[in-house]
Each structure stands twice: as structure tokens, then as C-alpha cells.
Amino acid sequence: MRKFDRRAEWVWRRRGLGEISFGTASPRLIEETNRYIYFRRVFDLGVLNSSARAAAHVSADGRYQLFVNGQRVGRGPARCNPAWQYVDPYDLTPYLRPGRNVIAALAHSYGRHTAWYELPSWEQVRAFGCGGFFFQGEVTTADGVIRLDSGEDWRCLDSPAWRRDVPSGSLGFIEIYDARLAPVGWTDADFDDFAWEWAEPLRVPARNNAGDILPFPVLIPTDIPPMTEALRRAEALIRVAEVENAPVDAASAADIAALFQQEALIDLRHCRVEDPDNLNRAEGVVISTTDSHSVSLVLDFGCTQPGRVQFDVEGPAGAILDFTYSERLHEDGRVHMHRGIPGFDIFPAHRLILREGRQTWEAFELSGFRYLQITVRGCQRPLRLHAVRLNFSAYPVQPRGSFTCSDETLSRIWQVGATTLRHCMLDGYVDCPSREQRQWLDAYVDSLINYAAFGDPHLAAKLLRQVAESQQPDGITMMVAPGDFSVMRFTNIPDFCLYWILAIDAYLDYVGDQSIVDALYPSVVKAIGWFERHLNAENLLTDVPHWVFVDWAEIDKQGQVTALNAQFAAALNTAARLARIVDAPRDAARFEKLRTAVSTAVNALLWDEVRGVYVDARRGGVRSRRISQQSNAAAMAYGVAPVERCERIFSTQHVVLAQPFTMHFLHRALCAAGQHLTMINNIRRRWGPLIAAGDRTFRESWQIIELTSLCHAWSGTPTFDLSSDVLGVKPLAPGFVRFQVAPHPGDITWARGVFPSPKGDIAVDWRVSADRFDLTVRVPPGAQAEIILPDLNGLTWTVILMDDRAYAVDSRLLAAPGIHRVSAFWTTPD
């Protein structure tokens, strides 16, 4: 990955930086915690001609918003490891105008790790703490080049509008924003910034005449597109009520959440809400409060989705809008605030204090929620709430994939699975947009769902590289990358390292980009070495340290864990494939030999011949009594279990149920064993009730507890399964140069859909009727399809036609680019 050619200086507020002493202390870190800084750079273009061009690269230590002449043009940077700090490219040409122009930015420093942000380290954190803004750009006109690089000629202002001493958690800080303290119009070119101070470059002398200390010595151009944004209105205003003001210190930041916890919703008696149906209409809703009571509104946005809360409001100075959000409600109709992971997260409860008049305000941080509760307080005169919106923000994908069939429930399940993933695709594959927004390495399943629904290669490539960047000296990669859990090192999930290796394998199949292998292969070898060190003399991973996850289920994970060993065998298979790509035949042979040894040991020592299943684990030479779908699915899905054992395994009853995550592997096992109808029925049985209940995103687990997220990417696996095995499209060569169309109808009478590929979209339409099977496939340019007719309960094909040409019933049907039609006829056996 190429390094960005840096020219500009990183800047921040002026602090009088100087040479640092030799030591480990970082005194400036706490000084910059939760600080917002405004930046401006004014320039004059005179007469603007059509040939003028403006380009820039922007970054921040934290997060930034970029404006040109009053228009917001972007946010960033995307989550990244600070050793590979992203710079975001912009074309600013459309925002220029004749005469006076301004580049403006708002940057936020965190002073702590978050779910998606890692503090800088080394000399940088000792010299500067945290916080910094970077802009490298120029305007090219017929008269020459105007450089706008950040440096001492930029103005800055430490914002007093955001309160700094507020609670924080994995998703950042509570926002308490006082609009009375903010400079109005600061993003406009004609704003007077004369009283602002000059920015200070982040550069100090190094020790012993070495090169200067600078932030982020390696800058990398961002490798994903900017997030898409779209304003969305609530689908319903579900409660209009008042609350009796709780007797707490409203000036305390910590007490905003307490207000929502203590204040019960009651019918309007003291306060007034005029025409609540006018919310989000031009006339808005007029709200009047009293000294003792406030108005509380609860809005429903239909499903959990990521974005930023936005208010368009007109009211008196000092009026307060408190707001909180969640995926669920209390029985009394209040929002049930989600605290997230105990010890890491806080209740999300924020406050906007109005300035006089009409104003639009948007939260700085992205959140994920379905329900929003707003409590309006302290109105000296009526307040008009014109609109409450969600500025939806997610990774920009197009719905290239599709699936519909004769079973409406399955069609809806496919779409809800795609929507669930869509709402978990941000600047990384996050597990959920609500609880934590971390990029966990179970994203292996997420990437597969993406290939079926959206066909995007870039977010998956970013994931693979960032996991490699998290690799520890001993070879293990971190369970989250990048972010707080990547650098805190308080625990790790070794199976997620193996999923990373399997995700490389899937990336090669579905994207076909082999260039990534050269970069990742050394890290894969190092990771395999970590696991090799935990093999015992029996060739089984034994007493593997850290948190062996497997699934959210009560399975036995002590000693020699069946699922983990089977997964390791699959990872070795991938490692051998990668070794052949980079022309390392000795490595390939070693990995293949080790895979055989591990698989043999699993089949000999973790198989219970009496019960006809794989046990969950073996400890001290004794097999566990516990058996699960998770362990047996892993053995079959990863190709470890001999085919002849599958029938016995599937006939076993009373096993631990797979949760949505490991249902992916159960479905892979069922399809490998030819039990496609069983897979289809399992999707109906497990996901069908969620559709019937009206769920529009799929939750993390079958049961719902306090910690459960209701929009969890891994639960969308039926989207991948239905496209791959019912519609029947799978790659046979990297990047779909060759692919298979092998429908498995089960009891479905027709299906149609599209599977995205790097060669183009693959459209398939098939139908089963009284005496025939008809299929139409569109093969994109540069690809070849192999068509395999389904086995329809033992029916015998008598005539096969492709494009009106007859083929022998045992023919291998190959289709070149174009649209092809296949019809097959059968006779019913006696």
C-alpha cells in the first residue's frame, strides 16, 4: 500500500509546544480529552473561470467535519490503525465561487480509545497528546496554484459549545451542546475570525539531533468511498406525553440519563403540544412547558438504523432538548436505554441547549437506534419543533443482489438479512450499529452476505488488511481491529484469527483479487504458527488460551475443542492455497500435511462412535458428554467429517441449538450433505417467526437479554444461503471467471434473482412445473457458467435442451457470455 506524499503540517490549538523530555509520561493527553476545535482558512480567487480545479486530502486525530463556503462536504477519517493513518481525498471544485472563499473544519479529539479509534502512541502522544487536523490541498487556476495546506496561516478556535467534563464509553462522549456559545456562521466565507488564534503546527525537535517529531509518519490514502447520507423521518410519533421534572441536578451531565430513568410518561395536563401530526411538516409542532413539567415525545424510525439525530427547531435561548435512543421500549412507552457492555459503556443521553431563534443542529457522533425520545424543557415561551430526523449514514452500496421465490416468507427473509447487513456496514463491518460499532472478526460471515447482496469488494479488503495490522508479535491477530479492544489486550478470541484466514479464502473466490495475497501471506504464516504451538502430540489444539468463542451457546470449550480444531483444519487448507499462489510449495506441502494430521485426530479422538456424533470437547483423554450443532456443523462444513458419518450426525436428537451466527455453518454442512430442503425448512423455522413478528432487522441471538442487539450482521446468513444454494450461484474460479448455477429447489416451485460478481451481475430465473424444469441464466462478459440440473426426488431426465439444442442427459452444460435458456423434461419413475 503506497504511502501518501505529505507536504502540509498537522495543526491544533496553540499550546506552546517544545522539546519533550526522555520518559514515558503523556501529560498532554488528558488536556485534549473531548475537545472540539474549529479551523478556518480564507482565500480569494477573484474571477472564477471554468478551468479552476481544487483537490485536497484531509485527516484528523479523532474525527472531523469539512466545510467549503458553508457547505459540508465530508466527514472522516474512516476507522484505522494510527500506524496507517488514513487521509481522505476530496474534489472541492464544485464548492468554489468567485472572490472570497473559505475552507472550514471541525475536529474532535477523544483522549481515549473508542470502539473504532485508537490513540496515537510513541513520541507523538508524549509530544502532542491527542488531537490534530491535517489539510493538504491546492486550487489550480489559469493564474497559477494557490496552496491551502494546514499550517500557521490557519485560524482556530477552541469551541466552548460542547461541555467537556461528560461521561464517555466505547462510542465516545455524551454530547451536551450549548448553541448560545457557538460562533454563528463560522463556516461561511464572510465570517469574521479576526479574534481567533493562529493554529500551531504539530512539530517539535526530537532527541539527539534526530528528525523532528511529527504526528502519523505514515499516511495512507483512504481505500473505501465516503459514507452515504440521507435524511430520514420517523415512521410514527408513538407517544406525546409530559413528565414531572425529576428532583435531580439538571446541570450535571451524569444526570441526563437519570432524568430519563426517573421521569415517567403521563398524559398531558400541565403542558401543551399543538398539532403533533405536524412534526416534520413546514408548520411544525408547537410545545409549551411549565416550571414543573416538561414535554416528552417518542418517535419510531421503523427499525434499527445508523445515523445522527438532527433537529430543526425554533425557540427561546436556553430552552433544552434532552434526547436518548435505543432499539426497544419499556412497557410504559419510554425508551429503554441500552447501556452496552458493562464496564465499557454508558447510557446514551444527550442535551441540546438552544440559542434564540430557528436553528438546525445535528449530533456529531453516529448512533444506531429505532426509537428516539426527546424531552423539551425550560421553554420561557412556546417552542416550535419543525422536524426531527435521522441523518442515515452507512457504507455506500447498491442493492445489486436480489432473491424472490414462490415462498413469500423466504423472499422477505432474504431482504431483511440484506437490510440487516446494510445497517452494519459503516466504515467497517460492525457487529451492530447500536451497542458498540466494533469491527469484530466474525465479519467473515458478514463479507459472504455482502458478496450475495451487494458484491462490494472494498470493505472486505479493508477488513483483511486491518486485521493483519493488528497482529501481535507472537502471531495471533486481535478479535477487533482497529479500536479499543485491539489495543487494550485484556482478552482475545483465537477463533476469530482463523475466520480472518477463511475470509481471505472467500475474498479470492468472490472478488478474485490475488494481489492482496502478497501483502497478507506473511501474516497468515505467522498466525498459523501461533496455533501450531498449541498442538499437542496428538495433533490437536489443546488448552488454547484466551476466550475460545465458537458461539453464544452453552457448549463445552475446554481442552481439545472440536469446532476450533475443525476450523484450524480449514484455515490450514486456505494457507496451503495461499502458499501455492505466492509460489511457496514447501509451505503448501507442510500446511496440507498438517491439515491431514489435524483432521485425522479430530475424527479419531473427538468422534463418539456409540452416539454417532462429534462431542464438543475432550479433556484429559475423556470425551465431553455435551454435543451440539455447533461442533458437528463445524466438522462437516469444514470438510473434516467423512461423508458417511453425516447421516448419523443429522439423526441425533437433543443437542445444543446453534445460534444465528453458527447457523451459517450448520447450513453449509446441510448443503454439503445434500440436505437442502432441511436447510430451507430450518430457515423457515428459525427466521420465519421473526418475519411474522414484524422484525425488519435480525437480532444477535434467538433469545433476547439486556445485552442483545436487534440488528446484528451475522444473523443475515439466509441471504447468502438462499442465493448460493437455492438460486444456486457459486464461484468455481477466482472472481467468477467460471461459476456454477446449481439450483436446489427443495419444495420451492420457482425462484429468480441476481448474484453480483466482479464480471457483472449474474441473473438466474428457474421454475419447476408438472413435467419440466426451466432455467434462464445471464452470463456476464468474461465469464463461463457450468449449469447443473437439480435432483428432483429421483426423477429421471429424458430430454435436455439449451438454447433449443438437445444435449445428452448426462451432459455437462457450459454457457458462454450471454443469455441462455435450459429446459429439462422428465418421466416419473414407476
N, C-alpha and C positions, 0 to 999 in steps of 0.2 A: 504494500500500500504506500503510495507516494506521500512524501512529506510536503506540507504547504510551504511555499516560499514566503516567509514572513518579512514584512517591512515596517508595519505600524508598531506602536507601543501599546502595551496593556496599560490601562489607566484606572484610577479610582479616586476617591475623595482625597483631599490634601491632608497629609499627616506628618510631613517632615521625615521621610524615610531616610535611613542611613545604614552604614555598615553594621552587620549583626555579629554578635559575639559567638564564640565556639561553644556549642552546647545543644541541648535538646528542647529547651523551652520555646513555646509559641505564644508569647503574650498578646500578640495582635489578634489571635483567633477569636477570643471571646469579645473583643472590641467590635468586631464586624458581624457578630451574630444577628441575624434577622434585620438586616439593614437594606433599605431601598435608596438608590441613588438615581437622580435624573441627570442626563447628559444632553448637551446640545452643541452643534457645530453649524454656524451660519456661513453661507457663501453666496456670491452673486454671479448670475450667468448672463446678465444683460439681455440681449436679444437671443431667444432660444430658436436655433434652426433645427430642421428635421434630421440633420446628421448627428446631433448630440446623443451621446451614449453615457450611461452611468452604471458601473458594476461595483459590487462590494462583497467582502467576506466579513462575517460578524460572529462573535462568540462572547461568552461570559463565563466567569467562575460563579456558577449558580444558574440563574435563568434571566433572560432579557426579553423585552418587547422593543421592536424597532419601528420608528415612525419617519415618514418623509412628508413635510409640509402638511402636518396634521392628520395624515392617513397612516393607520397601522399597516405595515407591510409584512410583518412576520414576528415569530417568536422562536426561542431556542435557548441553548442548543439541545439537540437530542441527547438522551442519556448516553454517557460514555465514561470510559475509564480515563482519569486525568492524565495518564501517561500517553494516551492517544486522544488528545482533546480535539473535539470537533469544531470546525469553522463552517458556517452556513453561507452558501453563495446566494446573492440577490442581483436581479436586474432592476435597478432603480429608475431606469429611463422613463417609464410611464408616469412617474410621480413628479418629474421635474416641471418647472414652469419658468417663464421669463422673469428676470430680476432676482429678487431676494428669495433664497431657498434655505431650508434647514433640515439637517439630519438630527433626530432626537431619539433618545433611548431611555428606557427604564430598566435598571439592573437590580437584581435581588441577590444578596449574599445570605448563606444559610448558617454557617458556623457549626454545622453538624452534618453527619451523614443522613441521607434520607433513602427511601426505597429505590430511588433512581439516581441519586447524586452521591459522589464520593468526594470528600475533602481532598485538597491537594496535599502533598507531602514533601519530604526532603527539604532543601533550603528554602523553597518557595513559601511553605507555611510558616517557617520561622521569620522570614523577612517581611512577609506581607499579610500573614493571617489567611483570610479568605476574602473573596470578592474581587472583581475585576471586570473590565469591559474592553472589548477589542473590536475595532472597526478598521478595515483596510479597504480603501476604495478610491475611485477617481471618476471624474466627469471628463469625457473627451468631447471637445467641440471643434469647430473649424478654426478657432483661435488658439487652440492648444489643450493642455491637460491640467485640470485642477485636482490636486491631491487632497483627500479629505481624511487621511489617516488619523486615528486617535493619537493624541499626544497633548502637549501643554497648551495647545491653542483650542482645546475643547473646554467648554464651561460645564460645571457640575453643581448639583445641589443635593445635600443630604435631606431626604424627604422627612418632614415631621408628621406626615399624614398617617402613616402606619405606626401603630403602637408596637414597640419592640419587645417589651417585657411580657410576653404572652406564652401560653403553653405551646408545646410542639410535640410532634410524633413522627412516625415514618413518612407521612405525606406532607411534612412541612409544618408551618406555623398557623395558628389561628390568626385570622385577619380582623383587626379592629382598625377601621379606616375612618378618619375624620376629614370629610371633604372640605370643611372650613379652613383646614391647614394646608390644603394642596394648592399649588400655583395654577390658576385657571388659564387654559390656553397655552400651556408650556410647550406643546408640540407644534405650535404654529410659528410661521416664519417671522411674523411681526411682534412676537412676544419679547418683552424687554428683560433680558437676562443679565443686565449690567452688574447687578448686585451678586450674581452667582460667582463662586470662586473658580479659578482655573484648575483643571484636573491635574493630578500628579501621576507621571509615568511610574510604572512598577518596575524599577530597575535600581539595584544597589550594587556596590562593589563586592566582589567575592573575596575569599580568604587567600592570602599569599599570592596576590597578583594574578589569580585565575580570572577567567572571563566573568563578566557581570552576571549576577543572579537575576534571572528573568522568569516570569510565570510560563508554564507549559512550553518547554523547549521543543516538543514535537506537536505540531498542529496537523490535523488530518481533515481534508475536505469531507463534509458530511456525505454519507453514502446511501441515504434514503431521501425521498422527497419530503417537503414540508407537510405538516398535518393539514387535513381539510377542516374547514369550519363552516357551520351553518346554524343560523338561529332557529330554535325550535320552541314552540309554545307548549304549555301544559295541555294535556288532553282534557283535563277536568279540574275544576275548582271544587274539591270534595268536602270542604268544611270552611264555614265562615263563623267565627266564634270570638268571644272575648276571654280574657284571663284576668284574674285578680292579681295585681303585681305582687310578686313574692317578696318577703322581707329579707332581701339579701343586698349586699353592697354592689349595686349595679356598676360602679366604677371599676370593679375588679374584673380583670379579663377572665379569670378562672370561673367566675360566677355566671357567665353567659350560658354555659351548659347547664348549670344548676337551675337557672330560670326555666329552661325548657323541661327539666325534670320535675320541678315543683309546681309549675303553673298548669292547672287543669283547665281543659277547654269547657266553657259554659256558654249557654245561649246568650245572644246579645241583649243586654238590658241597660247598661250604662253608656256603651259606645255605639257609634253608628257606622254602618257600611252602606253607602248608597250605590245601587245598581251593580252588584258584584259581577253580573254577567258581562259587564263592560270591560272587565280586565282583558288586556291585550287588544282592545279596540281604541280608536282615536280618543274617545272621551274619557276613558279610564275609570277607575273606581275611587270614589271619594271616601276617605276614612277620617273619623273623628274619635279621639281618645279622651280619657279623663286622667286626673292625677292618680287615681287609684286603680284604674283598669286600662288594659291595652287590647288591641285587636290582633287576632291570630288567624292566618289563612293557611290552609293545607292544600297543596296542589299535587296532582298526579300526572307525571310525564309518560305514563303507559308502561314503561319497562325500564330496567336499569340501563343507563347510558352515560358515556363520559362527556364532560364539558365543563363550562364555567357559568356560574349564576350571574345573570345580568338584570339590572333594574333600570327602568325608565320611570323617574319619579319626580314629582314637583311638590315641594313642601317648605315648611319653615326651617330656618337654620337651627340645628340642634336636635331635630326630630331623629328618631332612631329606628332602623330596621335591623332587628336581630333575625338570623336565619340559621337553620340546620337542615340536614337532609339524611336520607337513609334509603334502604331497599324495602323497608317494611314499616308497618304502623303498630302502635299499641292498640289494645282493644278499645280504648276511649277515643281513638282517632288521632292522637298526637303522633308525630314522627318518632319512631323507635331509633334513637341514635345508636350507631354502631361504633363501639369503642375499638374494634380491630383486635390485634394480638395483645394480650395483657403484657404490660411492661414495656411495650414499644409504641403504643398508640394512645390517642386521646379522643374524647368526644368532639366531633366537628361542630362547633357553634361559633358563629362569626357576627360581626356588627358593622353596619354602615351608619355613620352619623352625617346627616345632610348639611350642606350649605344652603343658603337661601336660593329659592327658585328651582327651575327644572334642570335636571342633570341625568346623565346616563353613567352608570357605574357597573363595572364587571370585576368579579373576583380575579385575583392574579393567578391562583392555583387551580388546576384542573381537579375535578371531583367526579365520582361516579355514584349515581343515585336514581331512584324512581320518584320518591316523594320529597317534597320541599315544604318546610314550614317556615312562615315569616310572621314575626310578631312586631307590630308597629307600635312604638311607644313615644310618649312625650310630645305630642303634637300641640303646639300652642294655638294653632288654628288648623282647619281641615287640610289633610294631605291628599294629593291625587296620585294614585299609583296607575300610571299609564300602561305599563307592561312588565311582566316578569317572564324572562326567557331563559332557556339553556342554550349557551353557545356551544353546540355539539362540536367536539373536536376528536378526530381519530385519524388513523393512518389512511391515506387516500387510495383505496382500491375500488375497482369496478366489479359489479356482480357478473363476471364472465361465466361462471359456472351456474348450472341450474339442474333441477330434477323434479319431475312430476310423474305420477303413475296412477294406476286405477284405484289405489288406496289413498284417499284424501288425507288420512292421518299421517301416513308415511311422507307424503308430499309436504305437509306442514312441518313435520319433524325435521326434514332436510332444511327447510328455510329457517326455522328457529335456531338450528345448530349453526347455520351460516351467520345469522344475526348475532348470536352469542359470541362467536369468534370476532366478528366485525367490531363489537364493542370492547373487545380485549386486545385489539391491535392499535397500539398507540405509537410511541417512538421505540417500541419493543413489543414482543409478545408478552403481555402481562397476564397473570393468572386471573385477575379480576380488576375492574376499574374502580371498585368501591373500597374494599377493605385495605388493600396495600399497594397495588400497582407495581409489584415487583416482577422482574423477568426471571421466573423460575425455569429450571431446565426440563421440567415436564413439557415444555413448549415443543418437544419432539412431536407430540400428538397435534398440537396447535398448527404446526407447519404443514402437516399432512392434510388437515381440514382446509387450510388455506389453498393448497395445491388443487383441491377439488372445487372449492367455491370461488376463488379469486385468481389463482395462478400467479401470485406475486412472488418473484424471486429475491427481492432486495432485503426485505425484513428478515428472511431466513438466513441470508448470507451474513447480515449484520450480527444476528444471534450467534452464528457459528464462530465468527471472529472474536466476538466479545467473550465468549466462554473460554476460548484459548487464551485470551488476555488475563483471565482470572486464575490461570494455572499456578499452583503452588510449587515451591522448589522440589517437593517430593513427588510431583506428578499429578496429584488429584486436582480436578477443577472444582470451582465453587458451585454451590447449589443455586445461587443467584448471581447474575452478572449483567451489568455492573450494579453497584448500590451498597447499602449499609451491610447487608448480610454477607456480601462478598469480602468486606474488609474487617468486619468485627471478629470473624473466626471463632465464634462461640459454639458452632456446630456445623455439620455439613452432611449432605446426602450423597453417598457414593453412587447409588444407582443413577442419579441424575448425570453424573460424569459419563456413564455408559449410554444414557439417552443422547447425550451430545454426539457421541461417536455414531450412533444409529441415525441421528439427524443428518450427519454428513452423507451417509449412505443414501438416505431419502432425497437429499438435495441433488445428488448426482443423478438419480433416477428421474426426478421430476423436473429438474432445471437443466441438467446436462453440462453445467459449467465445471470442467475439470481443473481450471486454473486455480481454484481455491484449495485444491489438494496439496499443491506445493507449499502453500503457506501453513496449512494445518497439520500435515503429516507428522512433523517432528513432535508436535504436542500430543498427537494421538499415540505415538510410540511411548512417550513419557507417561501418559495416562495408563496405558496397558501395563507398563512396568510397575505402577503403583499397585495394581490388582494382583499382578504376578507375585508380589512379595507377600500376599495374604493367602496364597495357595499352600495347602499342607501336602504331606507326602501322598495323600490320596487324590491329588489334583482337584481338590475342591476349595473354593474360597471359604475360609473358616475364621469365625470371630472377627469379622470385618469391623473396624472401628467406625465411630460416628453414628449417625441416625440412618439406619437402613430403613427406607420408607416403604417401598412396594405399593402401598395403598392405604387409604383411610379405612382400615378394617382390622378387626381383632384376629390377625393371623400370627403364627409363630415365626419370629425372625431372629432366633438365637442360634448360634453355632454355624452350621452349614445351611444356608438359606436357599431353597430350591429356586425361587424366582430370580434371585440375584445371580446364581450360578448359570442359569439358563440364559439370562441377559448377557452375562460375560461371554458365553459361547457365541452369541450373536454378534457382540462387539468384536470379538476376535475374527469372525468371518468378514466383517467390514474392514478391519485393519489389514487383513490379507488382500482384500480388493484394492485398498489404497496403496499398499506396497507394490502391487503389480503396476498401478498407474504411474508411480514415481520410479519404476524400474529398480525395485529393491527385492529381487527374487529370494534372497536368503531370509529376509524378514517375512515375506509371504509364506514361505515354507514353514518357518517357525510358528507363525500365528495359526496356520492350518493344522499343524501337528498338535499345538496346544488346544485348539478348539476340539479336536477329536478326543483328546485326553479328558478334557472337562466334561464333554457330552457323555462320554463313556462312564465317567464317575457318577454323574447325575443319574444315569439310567441304572447303574448297579447299586448305588447306595441310598438314593432318595426315592426309589420306587418301592411301593408296598405291594408285593405280589398277591397277598391274601385279599386285600381290599381293591386291588386293581386301580390304584391311583398313586400319584406322587404326593408325598407328605410335604408339609410346609417347610420342615427343617429337620436337621439331625444334630444331636449334641452328645458328645461323649460316646459315640458309637450307637446311640439309641435314637430311633426314628420318632419324630413327634407323632402324637395321636391326632393332631389337628390337620385337617385337609381343607383346601379352599379352591375356589375357581381361579384365584389369582395365581397360585403356584402351578396348577395344571395347565391353565391357559398359556403361561409363560413357556412351559416345556414344549407345548405344541406349536405355539405361534413362532417361536424362535427356531423351530426345526430340530429340536433336541430329542423329542419323543419319537420313537419308531411308530410308523403309521398304524401298525397292527394293534397298538395299545389304545388308540383313540376311542374305539367303540366302548371299551370297558370304562374308560375315564368318563365319557359322557353319560353312561348309565348309572354312575354313582350318585346317590342322593345325600342330603343333609351335609352340605359343605358350606363354607363361608362364602357369602354372596359378594361378587365383585361390585365395587362402587363405580360410578360413571367413568373414572379415569381408566381403570383396568378392564372395563367392558370393551375398550378398544382391542385389547389383546385377546380377550375371550372371542370377540367377533373374528379376529384374524385366525384363531385356532379353529373355529367352526367352519370357516370358509376353506381353510387348508384341508379339513377333513371331509369337504363336500357337503356340509350340513347348512346350506344357505337358507333353507326355509326355517330352520331352527334360529338362525341369526335374525331373520326378518321378524319372526314371532317374538324374539327377545326384545327387539326394538319396540315393537308394538306394546309389549307387556310393561316395559320399564319406562319408556318415554311417552307412550300414549296417554297415560293418566296426567302427565304434566301438561300436555296439549289440551286435554279435556278440561283441566282446571283453569285454562286461560293463560298459562305461562308463555311469555314471549321471549324469554331467555332461559337457558337451562342452568340449574343450580349445581353447586360443587359436589354434593352428596345426596343420596336418596333421603336421608333423614335431615331435618333442619334443627340445628342447635344455634346458640348465640353467635358462634364464630362463622357459620356457614355463609358463603357468598352466594347470591342468587343469579349471578351472571358469571359463569366460570368456563373459560375457553375449552378445557379438556372434555367437558360434558357434551360437546358437539360432535362426538365421533360418528354418530349415524350419518352425518353429512358426507363424511369420507366413505363410510361403508356402503351406502346406497349408490353413490357414484361409481365406486370401484367394483362392486360385486353384483349389484342388481342391474344398473345401467351397463356395467361390465367393462370399463375402460381402465387399462393399466399399461404403464410403460414397459417395453421389453428391451429397450436400449436407452442409454442416457439421453434425456431431453426429448423423448418421444420420437426419435428418428424412426424407431419401429415401436408399434404399440399393439396391444391386444384388445379386441372387442369380444368379450365372452360373457353374454348376459346369463344371469341365473334367476329366472322369473319366480321360482317358488310357486306361490298361488296368485301372483300378480299377473293380470292379463295384458297390460300394456305399460310401457314406460318411455319417456323421452327426456332428453336433457343434453347438457353441454359440459364437457370436461376441458378446462383450459390447458393449453400446452405451449411451450416456447415456439413451436412451429405454427401455432394458430389454434383456434377453438375446434374441438372435436365434437361434432353433433351426432347423436345417436337417437334413433326412434325405432322401437320394436313393439310387436304385437303378437299375441298368441290367440288364435281363433280355432274354430271347430276342427279343422284338419290341416292347419298350416302354421308356420311361423314366418313372419315378415320382419325384415330389418333394413333400415336405411342408415348409412353412415357417411359423414362428410370427412374425408381425409385431407388435412391441410397440406400445402406445398412443402416438399422436402421430407415428407413422412411416408411410411408404409404401414398399413394395418393388416393384422392377422385376425381373421374372423373365425370364431369357434362357436358352433351352434350349440344350444343348450341341450342338456339331457332332460327330457320331459317325461319323467316317470316311466322310463323304459320303452318309450315309443320309438319305432324304427323309421328312419328317414328313407323315403323311396325315391324322391326327386329333389334335387337341389339346383336352384338357378341363381346365378349372379349376373346382373345386368342382361337378363334374358338369355344367358348362355348356360347350358347344362354342365354340371360337374358330377363326378363320381361321388357317391355318398360318403366315402372316406377321404375326400379331398381336403387339402389344406388350402383354405381360401385366403388369398393375398390381394390386397386392394391398394392401388396406386393413388396419388392425389386426385381428388375429385369426389363426386357424389356417387355412391354405389347402392344398389338395391339387391337384397338377397331374399329369396323365398324358398322355404323348405316345406315339403309335404311328407306326411307320414301315413302309415297304416296302423290301425290299432291291433296289438298282439292278441292272439286267440286266448 
